[in-house]
Amino acid sequence: MTGTPRRAVRLLLMAAASLCVLLPLLRGATTAGAITEFGVGRDVAVAAQLGSALAMLTALLVSGRLVDAWGWPRVLRWSLGAMAAGGAVAVTAGHPWTYLAGRAAEDAGSAGVLIAALASVPVLNLPGRITRVVGGAVAGVAVVFVLGANVAVRIDTAAGWRLGESVVPAAAALLLLAALRLLPRDRLPRAGPRPAPVCGPGVAAAALLAVAGLELGPLRDWSDPLVGGLLGAAAVLLAACRARTVLPARRRPGPAPPGVPARAAAGAITAGATLGFTQLALTAAVPVLLLQRGVTVAHVTLSMSGYGLGMLAAGLTARRWRLTPLTSSSLGLPLATVGLASLHFLPAGAGQAALVAGAVAVLVGFGLVVTQIPYLAGFLAALPRQRRAAASALYPVAILFGGVLAQTVPGSSALLTVEGDARALSTVLWVACGAVALVAMVLGRPVVSLTVAAAAGLQHLLLVALAGGSVAGRPGAATAALAVGAAMGLVAWGRRQQSERLARVRANEIALQQAVLHPIPARLGELRLTGHYQPATAGTGVGGDFFEAVRTPHGTRLLIGDVRGKGLQAVQTVTDLLGCFRSQAHETADLGELAARLDRQLARLAAARGDEELFATALLLQHRDGIDQVEVVNCGHLAPLRVGPDGVRATPVPALLPLGLGALGLGPAPAPTPLALPGGSALLLHTDGLSEARNSSGEFYPLGERLSVLRATDPGRLIAGLASDVRDWTHQLSDDIALIALTRA
C-alpha cells in the first residue's frame, strides 16, 4: 500500500462489499422478468437456486486459498472482473442456461470480493481498531442496502430486467478500474511451501454435497432418493475425513503452522450461522405477511428498509462504544428475538402492519448485526498470518449454511407464495426465535437465553391481556409488546455492562493486591506457609495490613503488621515499608538490626509527610534451616499463637514500641526472642482485624476458643477454617485481616 492513501483503499473495499449486498436485492427484483421472458420452468428454477448456492460456496473456499497465495489485491481485481463478465453474459443472454451460467459466475465473483475485503481488514488495520473499522464498514453497507432495496423494487417495472441486471456488472467494472489504479500489481510469487488448508478437499466436497442436499430437500421432497443420497454421501465423506485426521500422519519438517484459534472461530461461525438463518426467515416472512394484509410492494420494501437502518445503528454503535462479545450478545440477541416474536401479532390494517413491521425490522437488524461485529472483529484479529484469508472464509460460509438451514424448517415453503399458510409462517418464526435462544446458550450466555425466553413469553401474555389473543384493530397491543420486549433487551444489556465493570474492578483489585502484597509461597526453606489477606472494604484490594515472606542467606524471614490510618495514604506507607523489608532482609544479618532499619525508614517517611502520628505495629520472624525454633522481634504487635496437639497457647514474646516512633534507634538493636517450633505444631501470625471482629451483639471474635474448635495444625486447613469462621461470626468487617500460618516441613 506504499504511496496509496489508505482511506481511498478502505472506501474501495467498502464499495466492493456493498456491491455484494446489492447483488441479491437487484436480482430479486429482476428475476421475475427474466423468468417470464425465457419461460423458465420449475426444474430450471431449482437448478438456478442450487447452482447459485454451490457457486458461492465453491468460490468462498477457493478464493480464500488464492488470497493467501496471491494476496488480496490481486484476488479482488480478478473477482471484480468475474462479476463484470458474469453480469455481462447474463444481461446479453438469449438462452436460459446462458443466463444462469452468467449469474453463477457473478455469484462466484461476489464471493471472491467478499473474501478479499475480509482478508484485507487485519492487513490494513491494527488489531485494536478492527472493531471500529468493521462497524464503519457495516454502516456503509447498510446505507447501500437501504438505497438499493428501494431502487431495486422499481427498476424492473421502470426499465426492464436487462437494465436492472446491468447495474451490478457496470458498478463492478467501475470498481475494477479503481482497483487497477489504486492497488499494487505485484508479480506472481515464486513457488514455495504453501500453508496447510483450513479445510481439506474432502471437507470442502462434503460441504458442497450437504448444501446441495439441503437446497434440494424443500424444493423437491425430503424422501427423494437424490436428496438422501447427497446428504448421506456428505456424512460419509465428512466421517472419513475426520477419521483420517485422527490417525497419525506424516508431518512436514519444521514447526507446524499456527492454527485458527478455536474459541474465536467458534464464536464467529455460530454468530454467522445465526445471522444467515434469522435474516432469511425475516426477509422471507415479512413480505408474505404484509402482502397478505394488502400492503403494496413499494411499502413492503420500505418496511424492509428498516433492517438496513438497524444495521446502520449497529455499525455506528460499534464505532462509538467499545463492544465486547458479552455486551453485544446481551443486547442484540434479546432484541432480535423480541422482534421475531412480534411478527406473530401484526395488525390487520395495511398501514399499521407496515409501520409495525418496519419497527420490527429495525429491531432485528440492530440486534443481529450488533451481535456479529465483536465476534467477527475478534476472529479477524486472531487469525494467523499464514492462513488469514482461508480462515476468514469460515464466516461467510457459516452465513451461507445458516440461510440454507432456514430453508429446511417445516413450513418454509409457505414463504415462497403470497398465499402461504399462516400456521406455517408462525412455525418458521418461532423456530427462528428458538434458534437465537439456542445460540445464546452455545455462546455461553445463559442469562441472555433466559432473557430471550422471558421476553417472548411476556410479549405473548401482554398481547393476550391487551388484545384477547388478536391484534386486529388494536395496533397499540403489538406496540406495547414490542416496547416491553425491547426494554427487556436493554435491561439484559445494562446488567451485562454492570457485570463486566464489576469484573474489571475485581481484576484491578487482585492485580493491586498482588503487586503490593506478594502472595505467600506454600514453602520457603524448611517452612510450610499459608497466607490470607481480607480487606475490610470490598473493591480496594489493599488496606493498612501487610505481610511478606522471603528466602534470604540468613534463613526464611517473615513480616506481618498493621499501619496506622486507612485509605490511599496507608497503602503508600505499606508499599514503602514492604519495599524496605524486601531489600534489607537480604543485606542485614541480625533480625533486630533489620527491625531498627524499618523503624528508621518509617520515621523518615513520617518526617517527609509532616505526620507525627505515623507508626506501624509489626512482627518479624526468622527461621534458620536445621533447627526446631524460630526467632521473633515484636514491635508493638500481637504475639503469635502456637496451635498443637496440646491446644492453643500464647507465646511469651515481649512487645517493643511500634515502628516509626524512633525507639529502636536510641540504643542497641533489640535481641530476638527464640520460640520453640516442635513438629506437629503451627504458629499463627495475625493482625487485630481478626481478634477484634465483632458480631451483631458487639462481641469480639473469640480467637483462642475458635482455634480450639477448629483443631487444625496444617497451615492450609488452619487459614481456610479461620477465614470461613470469621465470616460466619461477623456480618461486616470493620478492619483488614492479615494471617500467616507456618509449620516445619
C-alpha positions in Angstrom: 0.0 0.0 0.0 3.0 2.3 -0.2 2.1 5.6 -1.8 -1.6 4.8 -1.9 -4.0 6.6 0.6 -5.4 4.1 3.0 -8.7 6.0 3.1 -9.2 5.6 -0.6 -8.4 1.9 -0.4 -10.9 1.4 2.5 -13.6 3.2 0.5 -12.9 0.9 -2.5 -13.2 -2.1 -0.2 -16.4 -0.9 1.4 -17.9 -0.2 -2.1 -16.9 -3.6 -3.2 -18.6 -5.2 -0.1 -21.7 -3.1 -0.7 -21.9 -4.4 -4.2 -22.1 -8.0 -2.8 -25.1 -6.8 -0.7 -26.7 -5.0 -3.6 -26.5 -8.0 -5.9 -29.2 -10.2 -4.3 -31.5 -7.2 -3.9 -31.4 -6.3 -7.6 -31.6 -9.9 -8.7 -34.7 -10.4 -6.6 -36.3 -7.5 -8.5 -35.2 -8.6 -12.0 -35.6 -12.4 -11.7 -39.3 -12.4 -12.4 -38.9 -10.5 -15.7 -36.1 -12.9 -16.8 -38.2 -16.0 -15.9 -41.1 -14.6 -17.9 -39.0 -13.8 -20.9 -37.2 -17.1 -21.0 -40.2 -19.2 -19.9 -38.2 -20.9 -17.1 -39.9 -23.9 -15.6 -39.7 -25.3 -12.1 -36.8 -27.6 -12.8 -34.7 -24.8 -14.3 -35.6 -22.6 -11.3 -34.5 -25.3 -8.9 -31.2 -25.7 -10.9 -30.7 -22.0 -10.7 -31.1 -21.8 -7.0 -28.9 -24.8 -6.4 -26.2 -23.6 -8.9 -26.1 -20.2 -7.2 -25.5 -21.7 -3.7 -22.9 -24.2 -4.9 -21.1 -21.5 -7.0 -20.9 -19.2 -4.0 -19.7 -21.9 -1.6 -17.0 -23.1 -4.0 -15.8 -19.6 -4.7 -15.6 -18.8 -0.9 -13.4 -21.9 -0.3 -11.2 -21.4 -3.4 -10.8 -17.6 -3.1 -9.6 -17.9 0.5 -6.7 -20.2 -0.7 -6.0 -17.8 -3.6 -5.8 -14.7 -1.3 -3.2 -16.5 0.9 -1.2 -17.4 -2.2 -1.5 -14.3 -4.3 -2.6 -11.5 -1.9 -6.0 -9.9 -1.5 -5.4 -7.0 -4.1 -5.0 -9.5 -7.0 -7.9 -11.6 -6.0 -10.1 -8.5 -5.6 -9.3 -7.4 -9.1 -10.0 -10.9 -10.6 -13.2 -11.2 -8.6 -14.5 -7.8 -9.8 -13.6 -8.9 -13.3 -15.6 -12.1 -12.8 -18.6 -10.1 -11.5 -18.5 -7.8 -14.5 -18.0 -10.6 -17.0 -20.7 -12.8 -15.5 -23.2 -10.0 -15.3 -22.5 -9.0 -18.9 -23.2 -12.6 -20.0 -26.5 -12.6 -18.0 -27.6 -9.3 -19.4 -27.0 -10.3 -23.1 -28.1 -13.9 -22.8 -30.6 -15.2 -25.3 -31.0 -18.7 -23.7 -32.0 -19.5 -20.1 -28.9 -21.7 -19.5 -26.6 -18.9 -20.7 -28.4 -16.6 -18.4 -28.0 -19.0 -15.4 -24.3 -19.5 -16.2 -23.7 -15.8 -16.2 -25.5 -15.5 -12.8 -23.3 -18.3 -11.4 -20.2 -16.5 -12.5 -21.4 -13.3 -11.0 -22.2 -15.0 -7.7 -18.7 -16.6 -7.6 -17.1 -13.2 -8.3 -19.1 -11.6 -5.4 -17.9 -14.4 -3.1 -14.3 -13.6 -4.1 -14.8 -9.9 -3.5 -16.2 -10.6 0.0 -13.2 -12.8 1.0 -10.7 -10.2 -0.3 -12.4 -7.5 1.6 -12.5 -9.6 4.8 -8.8 -10.6 4.4 -7.7 -7.0 3.9 -9.1 -5.8 7.3 -6.4 -7.3 9.5 -3.7 -6.3 7.0 -4.7 -2.6 6.7 -5.6 -2.0 10.4 -4.1 -2.6 13.8 -5.9 -5.3 15.8 -7.3 -2.8 18.4 -9.0 -0.8 15.6 -10.7 -3.7 13.8 -13.9 -3.5 15.7 -14.3 0.2 14.8 -13.3 -0.5 11.2 -15.9 -3.3 10.9 -18.5 -1.1 12.5 -17.8 1.7 9.9 -17.9 -0.8 7.1 -21.3 -2.2 8.3 -22.7 1.3 8.5 -21.6 2.0 4.9 -23.0 -1.3 3.6 -26.3 -0.5 5.5 -26.7 2.7 3.6 -26.3 0.9 0.3 -28.8 -1.7 1.5 -31.5 0.9 2.2 -31.0 2.8 -1.0 -30.6 -0.4 -3.1 -33.8 -2.0 -1.7 -35.9 1.0 -2.6 -34.4 1.3 -6.1 -34.5 -2.4 -6.9 -38.3 -2.6 -6.4 -38.9 0.0 -9.1 -36.2 -0.9 -11.6 -37.9 -3.9 -13.2 -41.2 -2.1 -13.9 -39.5 1.2 -14.9 -36.7 -0.1 -17.2 -37.0 -3.8 -17.7 -35.0 -6.7 -16.2 -32.0 -6.4 -18.5 -31.3 -2.8 -17.5 -31.7 -3.8 -13.8 -29.3 -6.7 -14.3 -26.7 -4.4 -15.8 -26.3 -2.2 -12.7 -24.1 -4.7 -10.8 -21.7 -5.5 -13.7 -21.4 -1.9 -14.6 -20.6 -1.0 -11.0 -18.1 -3.9 -10.8 -16.4 -2.7 -13.9 -16.0 0.8 -12.4 -14.6 -0.6 -9.2 -12.2 -2.7 -11.2 -10.9 0.4 -12.9 -10.4 2.0 -9.5 -8.7 -1.1 -8.2 -6.3 -1.2 -11.1 -5.4 2.4 -10.3 -5.2 2.2 -6.5 -3.9 -1.3 -5.7 -0.4 -2.6 -6.4 0.1 -5.0 -9.3 2.9 -7.2 -7.9 4.3 -10.1 -9.8 3.2 -13.6 -9.0 5.2 -15.0 -6.1 7.6 -17.8 -6.7 6.5 -21.3 -6.0 7.3 -22.2 -2.4 5.8 -24.2 0.5 2.1 -23.5 0.8 0.4 -23.4 4.2 -1.9 -26.3 5.0 -5.5 -25.5 4.1 -8.0 -24.7 6.9 -10.2 -27.4 5.5 -9.0 -30.1 3.0 -10.6 -31.1 -0.3 -12.6 -33.8 1.4 -14.2 -31.5 3.8 -14.9 -29.0 1.0 -16.6 -31.7 -1.1 -18.7 -32.8 1.9 -19.8 -29.2 2.4 -20.8 -29.0 -1.3 -22.8 -32.2 -1.1 -24.5 -31.1 2.1 -25.5 -27.8 0.7 -26.9 -29.5 -2.5 -28.9 -31.9 -0.4 -30.3 -29.2 1.9 -31.2 -27.0 -1.0 -33.0 -29.7 -2.9 -34.9 -31.1 0.1 -37.5 -28.4 0.4 -37.7 -27.8 -3.4 -38.2 -31.5 -4.3 -39.0 -33.7 -1.3 -37.1 -35.0 1.7 -38.0 -38.5 0.7 -36.4 -38.1 -2.8 -33.6 -40.6 -3.2 -31.3 -37.9 -4.7 -31.7 -35.8 -1.6 -31.0 -38.7 0.8 -28.0 -39.8 -1.3 -26.4 -36.3 -1.3 -26.8 -35.9 2.5 -25.6 -39.5 3.1 -22.6 -39.0 0.9 -21.7 -35.8 2.7 -22.0 -37.5 6.1 -19.8 -40.5 5.0 -17.2 -38.2 3.4 -17.0 -36.0 6.4 -16.6 -39.0 8.7 -13.9 -40.4 6.5 -12.0 -37.0 6.7 -12.5 -37.0 10.4 -11.1 -40.5 10.8 -8.1 -39.6 8.6 -7.2 -36.6 10.7 -7.3 -38.7 13.9 -4.8 -41.3 12.5 -1.1 -40.4 12.9 0.0 -38.6 9.7 3.4 -37.8 8.2 4.3 -34.2 9.1 6.5 -31.9 7.1 9.8 -31.0 8.6 9.9 -27.8 10.7 7.4 -26.2 13.1 3.7 -26.7 12.5 1.9 -23.7 11.1 -0.2 -21.8 13.7 -3.8 -22.9 13.8 -7.0 -20.9 13.8 -8.0 -20.0 17.4 -10.8 -22.4 18.2 -12.7 -20.1 20.6 -12.6 -17.1 18.2 -13.6 -19.3 15.2 -16.5 -21.0 17.1 -17.9 -17.7 18.2 -17.7 -16.2 14.7 -19.1 -19.3 13.0 -22.0 -19.5 15.4 -22.8 -15.8 15.1 -22.6 -16.0 11.3 -24.9 -19.0 11.0 -27.4 -17.3 13.3 -27.3 -14.2 11.0 -27.9 -16.3 7.9 -30.7 -18.3 9.5 -32.6 -15.4 11.1 -32.0 -13.0 8.2 -33.6 -15.4 5.7 -36.6 -16.1 8.0 -37.1 -12.3 8.5 -36.7 -11.2 4.9 -38.8 -14.0 3.6 -41.6 -13.9 6.2 -42.2 -10.2 6.4 -43.1 -9.6 2.7 -45.5 -12.5 2.7 -47.2 -11.3 5.9 -47.5 -7.7 4.6 -48.7 -8.7 1.2 -51.4 -10.8 2.8 -52.6 -7.7 4.6 -52.9 -5.7 1.3 -49.6 -3.7 1.6 -48.2 -2.6 -1.7 -44.8 -3.9 -2.9 -43.3 -0.5 -2.6 -44.4 -0.2 1.0 -43.2 -3.7 1.7 -39.8 -2.7 0.5 -39.9 0.5 2.6 -40.7 -1.6 5.7 -37.9 -4.0 4.9 -35.5 -1.0 4.7 -35.8 -0.9 8.5 -33.4 -3.9 8.5 -30.8 -1.7 6.9 -31.5 1.1 9.4 -30.9 -1.3 12.2 -27.6 -2.4 10.6 -26.7 1.3 10.3 -27.4 1.9 14.0 -25.4 -1.3 14.9 -22.4 -0.1 12.9 -22.4 3.4 14.4 -22.8 1.9 17.9 -19.7 -0.3 17.3 -17.7 2.7 16.2 -18.8 4.9 19.1 -18.7 2.4 22.0 -16.2 -0.4 22.7 -18.3 -3.6 22.4 -17.4 -7.0 23.7 -19.0 -10.3 22.7 -20.7 -10.4 26.1 -22.2 -6.9 26.0 -23.2 -7.2 22.3 -24.9 -10.6 22.6 -26.6 -9.5 25.9 -28.1 -6.5 24.0 -28.5 -7.9 20.5 -29.9 -11.5 20.9 -32.9 -10.5 23.1 -33.8 -7.6 20.8 -33.7 -9.9 17.7 -35.9 -12.5 19.4 -38.3 -9.8 20.6 -38.7 -8.6 17.0 -39.2 -12.1 15.6 -41.8 -12.9 18.2 -43.7 -9.6 17.5 -44.2 -10.7 13.9 -46.9 -13.1 15.1 -49.1 -10.2 16.0 -49.0 -7.8 13.1 -52.1 -5.6 13.0 -54.7 -6.4 10.3 -54.6 -2.9 8.7 -52.2 -2.4 5.9 -50.7 0.9 7.1 -50.4 -0.2 10.7 -48.9 -3.5 9.7 -46.3 -1.8 7.5 -45.3 0.5 10.4 -45.0 -2.3 13.0 -43.1 -4.5 10.5 -40.7 -1.6 9.8 -40.1 -1.2 13.6 -39.5 -5.0 13.9 -37.1 -4.9 11.0 -35.1 -2.2 12.7 -35.0 -4.1 16.0 -34.0 -7.4 14.4 -31.4 -5.8 12.1 -29.8 -3.9 15.0 -29.9 -7.0 17.3 -28.4 -9.4 14.8 -25.7 -7.1 13.5 -24.6 -5.7 16.8 -24.0 -9.3 17.9 -21.9 -10.0 14.9 -19.4 -7.2 15.0 -17.4 -8.1 18.1 -17.3 -11.8 17.2 -16.2 -11.0 13.6 -13.6 -8.4 14.7 -12.1 -10.7 17.3 -12.0 -13.5 14.8 -10.2 -11.4 12.2 -7.7 -10.0 14.7 -6.8 -13.6 16.0 -6.2 -15.2 12.6 -2.7 -16.4 11.8 -0.9 -14.5 9.1 -0.1 -17.7 7.1 -3.8 -18.7 6.6 -5.6 -15.5 7.2 -7.8 -15.4 4.1 -8.6 -19.2 4.0 -9.7 -19.0 7.6 -11.7 -15.8 7.1 -13.9 -17.7 4.6 -15.4 -19.6 7.5 -17.6 -16.7 8.5 -19.4 -16.1 5.1 -19.6 -19.9 4.7 -21.4 -20.0 8.1 -23.8 -17.3 6.9 -24.5 -19.3 3.7 -25.1 -22.5 5.7 -27.4 -20.6 8.1 -29.5 -19.5 5.2 -29.7 -23.0 3.7 -30.7 -24.4 7.1 -33.5 -21.9 7.3 -35.0 -23.4 4.1 -35.2 -26.8 5.8 -37.6 -25.6 8.5 -41.0 -27.3 8.2 -43.4 -24.8 6.7 -40.6 -22.8 4.9 -42.3 -23.5 1.6 -45.1 -21.1 2.8 -42.6 -18.3 2.4 -42.4 -18.8 -1.4 -46.0 -17.7 -2.1 -48.2 -14.8 -1.0 -50.9 -17.3 -0.1 -48.6 -19.0 2.4 -50.4 -20.7 5.3 -50.4 -18.5 8.5 -49.7 -21.5 10.8 -46.6 -22.5 8.7 -45.3 -18.9 8.8 -45.8 -18.9 12.6 -43.8 -22.1 12.8 -40.9 -20.6 10.8 -40.8 -17.5 13.0 -41.0 -19.5 16.3 -38.2 -21.8 15.1 -36.1 -18.7 14.4 -36.8 -17.4 17.9 -35.7 -20.8 19.3 -32.6 -20.8 17.2 -31.5 -17.4 18.6 -32.1 -18.6 22.2 -30.1 -21.8 21.4 -27.3 -19.7 20.0 -27.2 -17.7 23.2 -26.7 -21.0 25.2 -24.0 -22.2 22.8 -22.1 -18.9 23.1 -22.2 -19.4 26.9 -24.7 -16.7 27.6 -27.4 -18.4 29.8 -28.6 -15.1 31.2 -29.2 -13.9 27.7 -31.1 -17.0 26.8 -33.3 -16.6 29.9 -34.0 -13.0 28.9 -34.9 -14.1 25.4 -37.3 -16.7 26.7 -38.8 -14.3 29.2 -39.2 -11.5 26.6 -41.1 -13.8 24.2 -43.3 -15.2 27.0 -44.2 -11.8 28.4 -44.9 -10.5 24.9 -47.4 -13.3 24.4 -49.1 -12.7 27.7 -49.2 -9.0 27.2 -50.9 -9.4 23.8 -53.4 -11.9 25.2 -54.2 -9.4 28.0 -54.5 -6.3 25.8 -56.0 -7.8 22.7 -57.6 -11.0 23.8 -55.2 -13.0 21.6 -56.0 -11.0 18.5 -54.4 -7.7 17.4 -56.8 -6.9 14.7 -57.7 -3.3 15.1 -55.5 -3.0 18.1 -52.1 -1.9 17.0 -51.4 -0.5 20.5 -51.2 -4.0 21.8 -48.5 -5.0 19.4 -46.6 -1.8 20.0 -46.8 -2.3 23.8 -45.5 -5.8 23.5 -42.7 -4.6 21.2 -41.7 -1.9 23.7 -41.7 -4.4 26.6 -39.5 -6.8 24.8 -37.1 -4.0 23.8 -36.9 -2.9 27.4 -36.0 -6.4 28.5 -33.2 -6.4 25.9 -31.9 -3.1 27.3 -32.1 -4.5 30.8 -30.1 -7.5 29.9 -27.5 -5.3 28.2 -27.3 -3.0 31.2 -26.9 -6.0 33.5 -24.1 -7.4 31.4 -22.3 -4.0 31.3 -22.5 -3.8 35.0 -21.2 -7.3 35.4 -18.2 -6.5 33.1 -17.5 -3.3 35.1 -17.5 -5.3 38.3 -15.3 -8.0 36.8 -12.8 -5.3 35.7 -12.9 -3.7 39.2 -12.3 -7.2 40.7 -9.4 -7.8 38.4 -7.8 -4.5 39.2 -8.3 -5.2 42.9 -6.5 -8.6 42.6 -3.7 -7.1 40.5 -3.2 -4.2 43.0 -3.1 -6.7 45.9 -0.6 -9.0 44.3 1.6 -6.0 43.2 1.8 -4.6 46.8 1.3 -7.8 48.8 3.2 -10.6 47.2 1.4 -14.0 47.6 2.8 -16.1 50.4 4.6 -19.1 48.9 3.5 -22.6 50.0 7.0 -23.4 51.1 10.2 -21.5 51.9 13.2 -23.3 53.2 12.1 -25.8 55.8 8.8 -24.0 56.5 5.3 -24.7 55.1 3.3 -21.5 54.8 -0.2 -20.3 54.1 -1.2 -16.6 53.9 -4.6 -14.9 53.7 -5.5 -11.2 53.3 -9.0 -9.8 53.6 -9.6 -6.0 53.2 -12.4 -4.6 55.2 -13.7 -2.5 52.3 -14.7 -4.5 49.2 -13.1 -3.4 45.9 -10.0 -1.9 47.5 -7.7 -4.9 47.4 -5.2 -3.4 49.8 -5.6 -1.7 53.1 -3.4 -0.9 56.1 -2.4 -4.5 57.0 0.6 -6.1 55.3 2.7 -9.3 55.3 5.7 -10.7 53.4 7.8 -13.8 53.3 11.3 -14.0 51.7 14.1 -16.5 51.5 17.4 -14.9 52.3 21.0 -16.0 53.0 20.2 -15.7 56.7 17.2 -18.0 56.6 13.5 -17.6 56.0 12.2 -14.3 57.1 8.6 -13.1 57.6 7.0 -9.8 58.3 3.4 -9.0 59.3 1.9 -5.8 60.6 -0.6 -3.0 60.6 -0.1 0.6 59.6 -2.0 3.4 61.4 -4.5 5.0 59.2 -6.7 4.0 56.2 -7.1 4.8 52.6 -4.6 5.6 49.9 -2.0 7.1 52.3 -2.0 3.8 54.3 -1.4 1.9 51.1 1.5 4.2 50.2 3.0 3.5 53.7 2.6 -0.2 53.3 4.3 -0.1 49.9 7.2 1.9 51.2 7.7 -0.4 54.3 7.5 -3.6 52.3 10.0 -2.3 49.8 12.5 -1.6 52.5 11.9 -5.0 54.1 12.4 -6.8 50.8 15.8 -5.1 50.1 17.2 -5.0 53.7 16.1 -8.6 54.6 18.9 -9.9 52.3 21.5 -7.3 53.4 21.0 -7.4 57.2 22.2 -10.4 59.1 20.7 -9.6 62.5 17.0 -9.6 62.8 17.0 -6.9 65.5 19.0 -4.6 63.2 16.5 -5.3 60.4 13.7 -4.1 62.7 15.8 -1.0 63.5 16.2 -0.2 59.9 12.5 -0.5 59.3 11.9 1.8 62.2 14.2 4.5 60.8 12.6 4.2 57.3 9.2 4.8 58.7 10.4 7.7 60.8 11.9 9.3 57.7 8.6 8.8 55.8 6.7 10.4 58.7 9.0 13.4 58.7 8.7 13.9 55.0 4.9 13.9 55.3 4.8 16.0 58.4 2.8 13.3 60.1 3.9 12.9 63.8 1.5 10.1 64.5 2.5 7.8 61.7 3.5 4.4 63.0 3.0 0.7 62.3 2.9 -2.4 64.5 5.0 -5.2 63.1 6.3 -8.7 64.0 9.4 -10.1 62.3 10.1 -13.8 62.4 13.2 -15.7 61.2 13.8 -19.5 60.8 17.2 -21.0 60.2 17.4 -24.3 58.5 18.1 -27.4 60.6 16.7 -26.1 64.0 13.4 -26.5 65.7 12.9 -23.0 66.8 12.2 -19.5 65.3 13.4 -16.0 66.3 10.9 -13.2 66.8 11.1 -9.4 67.2 7.8 -7.9 68.2 7.3 -4.2 67.6 4.0 -3.4 69.3 2.2 -6.3 67.5 0.1 -9.2 68.7 2.1 -12.2 69.9 2.0 -15.3 67.8 -0.3 -18.2 68.8 1.0 -21.8 68.9 -1.5 -24.4 67.8 -0.6 -28.0 68.5 -1.8 -31.3 70.0 -1.9 -29.8 73.5 -4.2 -27.0 72.4 -3.8 -23.3 71.7 -1.2 -21.2 73.7 0.0 -17.6 73.6 3.8 -17.3 73.1 5.9 -15.3 75.6 7.2 -12.6 73.2 7.8 -9.1 74.8 6.4 -6.2 72.8 8.6 -3.2 71.9 7.3 0.1 70.7 5.8 0.2 67.2 7.9 1.1 64.1 8.2 4.8 63.2 8.5 6.1 66.8 12.3 6.1 66.7 12.6 3.9 69.8 14.8 1.2 68.1 17.4 3.8 67.0 18.1 5.1 70.5 20.2 2.2 71.7 21.5 -1.2 70.6 19.4 -3.3 68.3 16.8 -5.4 70.1 17.6 -9.0 70.7 15.3 -11.6 69.0 13.2 -13.8 71.2 13.6 -17.6 70.5 10.4 -19.6 70.2 10.2 -23.4 70.1 8.5 -24.8 67.0 8.2 -28.6 67.6 6.9 -30.9 64.9 3.2 -31.2 64.7 2.6 -27.6 65.8 1.9 -24.5 63.9 2.4 -20.8 64.6 -0.4 -18.3 63.7 0.6 -14.7 63.0 -2.3 -12.3 62.7 -3.4 -8.7 62.8 -6.0 -7.2 65.2 -8.7 -7.3 62.4 -9.2 -11.0 63.3 -9.3 -10.8 67.1 -11.4 -7.6 67.1 -14.0 -8.7 64.5 -17.4 -8.2 66.1 -20.8 -9.9 65.7 -24.1 -8.2 65.7 -24.1 -8.0 69.5 -20.8 -6.3 69.6 -18.8 -9.3 70.9 -15.2 -9.8 69.8 -14.3 -12.9 67.9 -13.1 -15.5 70.4 -9.9 -16.4 68.6 -8.5 -18.9 71.1 -11.8 -20.7 71.6 -12.4 -21.0 67.8 -8.9 -22.3 67.2 -9.5 -25.0 69.8 -12.7 -25.9 68.0 -11.0 -26.0 64.6 -8.2 -28.2 65.8 -6.1 -27.8 62.7 -2.3 -27.7 62.6 -1.9 -27.9 58.8 -1.3 -24.3 57.6 -3.8 -24.5 54.7 -6.6 -26.0 56.7 -6.0 -23.6 59.6 -6.2 -20.5 57.5 -9.1 -21.7 55.5 -11.1 -22.6 58.6 -10.3 -19.3 60.3 -11.3 -17.2 57.2 -14.6 -19.0 56.8 -15.3 -19.0 60.6 -14.7 -15.2 61.0 -17.1 -14.5 58.0 -19.7 -16.5 59.8 -19.1 -14.6 63.0 -19.5 -11.1 61.7 -21.8 -9.6 59.1 -19.3 -6.9 58.2 -15.6 -6.5 58.8 -14.5 -3.2 60.4 -10.8 -3.7 59.9 -8.4 -5.5 57.5 -7.3 -9.1 58.3 -3.8 -10.5 57.5 -2.9 -14.1 58.5 0.1 -16.3 58.2 0.2 -19.9 59.4 3.5 -21.8 59.4 4.9 -25.1 60.5 8.1 -27.0 59.9 8.1 -29.2 56.8 
